[in-house]
Amino acid sequence: MFVLGIVGRANAGKSTVSKAVLKEATAKGLTAEVFELSNYVLKEATGLAILPPKSRAELIPSEIEELVKLGTQRREENPTHWIELLLQDIESKKPDVAICPSIRFLNEAIAIRELGGKIIRIKSYVVDGVEWIARDRDANHPSEVEHHSIHADYFLTDIRGESFLLGKQAATLFNYLLERQISVQ
């Protein structure tokens, strides 16, 4: 199994990279799936009636805050709570390629590495070269800070609004990593 963990700030392009890798992997005939940690939080929040049944993209800022609160609460109760759900899901589905965007904490990165995975850091910049910081999130929340201490194996960067180029970079990197993995075996 080929595992990729994707690290970066909120709205930096992690979903764009995930979609590009998913598309590239399936085009090569590989089974691939995106394992989004926030989906586990959303499923639990919906099950507890904290949030209405919606997709992550449909959530409004106050609902995202509730999602973050629940995620933080469970992480404080058991630092590996979400990781355990992620690993169970990957193990049960056994895709050729497991794509894990939104790796934000050191223990999440360690879990990816224990699966033999690679970590890709996404950085998005505004036109003047300043790193993009989402205005709808607390830039000092642990999920926006701790990921900076995660060592990445590879880096992808883009300028806001250049998601097509970021997707092309991601596809190229995926193909490179796939070739390297095949040549090592």
N, C-alpha and C positions, 0 to 999 in steps of 0.2 A: 504494500500500500504506500502511496505517495501522499504525504501530509504537508500542507502549507498553512502556517499561522501568519496572519496579516495584522500588523501593528500600526497604529497611527491615531492622531487626534480625531475627534468627532468630525464627520463630514470631510475628511481628508481625501477620500477616494477608495476606501477599503472595499466598498460594495462594487464599485466600478472594476477594480482588480479582480474581485471574486467572480463577477459575471464573465469577464474576459477569459479567465482561466477555465471556468466551467464550460464555456463555449468551445474553447480550444481543445479541451480534454475530450468532450463528447464528439467533436469533429474527427478525432483520432480513434474513435470507437471505444474509448475508455468509459467505465462507469464513474461518474463524478457527482459529488454532492457538496453543497454549502451547509456547514454546520455553524449557524449563527448563535453565539451564546445568549444574545438578548432574546432570542425566540424561546429559550427555556424559561427566562424570567417572565416574558409575556404570557406564556402558557400557564405558569403558576399564578400570575396576577389575575388572569381571566378566570381560572378555576376558583380562586378565592373571592371573586366578584369585586376585586379592587379596581379592575378596569373592564370596560365592555369588550366583547369579542370584536377585535379589529386587527388589521395587520400593523406591523411596526411602522410602516410608512404613513398610515392613517392617523397616528397618534398626534394629539396637539401638545404643546409644551407642558401644560400642567400634568398631562397623562405620562409624558416622558419622565417628569420629576417623580411620579409615583413608581414608575418602573425602576428608576435609579434607586429610590428609597428601598424598595423590596430587594433589589439585587444586593445592595449594601448590607441590609439587615441579615439576609441569608449568609452572606460572606462573613459577617462578624460572628454569627452562630457557628458556622462551619466553613472555614476558608476554602475547602475543596468542594462545596456543595454543587456549584455549577459545573465544575470540571468533571465531577463524577457523572453527571447527566450527559455531558458532552462525550466522554469516553465510552459510556454505555451505548449511546446512539451510534457512534462510529463503529464500535465492535459489532453491534447487531446488524448494521447495514453493509459493512465491509466493502466500501467502494474502492475502485482502483485509485481514485484521487479524492482525498478529503480536504476541503478548503475551509479554513476556520478564520473568518474575519473577526475583527474586534477583540483581539487578544490584548488585554489591557493591564494585566497583573503578572508579576514574576512567576507565580505558581502556575498560571495558565501557559506561559511560555515554556516552563519546565515540562509540563505535561505534553506539549507539542513535541519537544525535543526527545522525550522518552519514547514517543512513537516513531522516532527516527526522522521527524519533520524538520523543515527549514522555516526560518522566520524572515518575512519580508516587511520592511518598514516603508510606509507611505508618508511622504511629506508633500504638502500642498502649499504653494506660495501665492501671495497676491502679486500683482504685476511688478511692484517695486522691490521684490525679493524678500519681503517680510513673510514669515510663516503665517498661514491661515489659521485663525482660531475662531471656531463657531461661536456666534453670539448668543445662541439659544442654550448654551451649556455653561456651567460653572467651570471656568478654565483652571481652577485650583482644586477641583474635586479629585479624589485619589485616582479615579479612572482616567482622568485627563493628565495626571502627573506621573503616576508610577510607571506607565508604559515607556517613559523616557529612559528608564534604567534597564530595559530589556535589550540585550545584545541582538542585533539583527545580522542575518547572514547576507542579505541583499537589500538594496535601497531603490525605491522608485520615487521620482519626484515629478510634480507637474505644476503648472500655473493654473489658478482657478479658471474654469471654463474650458480647459483642454482635456476633457475626460476621454475623448476619442484617442488622443495621443497616449494617455495613461493606459488605456485598454490595450493599445498596440504594444507598449512597453511590457505590460504584464504577460501578454501572449508570447512575446519573444523570450522573456525570462523563463516562463514555464517550459517552452520548447527546449531551451538551453539546459534547464535542470533535468528534464526528462531524458535528454540525450546523455547527460553525465551519469544519471542513475543507471541507464541501460548499459553504458560502457563499463561501469564499475562491476556490474553483475556478471 
